[in-house]
Amino acid sequence: MPHLVIEYAENLEESISIPALVSAAQEAMHRSGLFAPHTIKTRAMPYRHFIAGEKGGSFIHAEVRLFEGRSERDRETLSSTVFNTLCQFAEGVPAVTVEVREIDSGCYSKRLPF
């Protein structure tokens, strides 16, 4: 179930392999040991128009969405693992952030395979 959504400044596509970033982030989620590999969904979304700080620099922001119930320690470790992975790709990127959000399972809908 976990979703990893990576938002980034579109201009980073000139210096970063976004497919490699997505693959590495997916692997980091798997390495956490918190999820079965087939349940992890990772995607990246570029932003063309943005302001990041006073100088308008580039950014990478990842949001991990998962169901409630993980310990604070697990969420912190997951955040750190994803953050460290993103930083490997982010030389010269002034803003790299990761946020872990819990989803209320009662408010989540999913279409199941036939």
Secondary structure as UniProt FT lines:
FT   STRAND          3..9
FT   HELIX           10..14
FT   HELIX           18..31
FT   TURN            32..33
FT   HELIX           37..39
FT   STRAND          41..47
FT   TURN            53..56
FT   STRAND          59..67
FT   TURN            68..69
FT   HELIX           72..89
FT   TURN            91..92
FT   STRAND          95..103
FT   HELIX           105..107
//
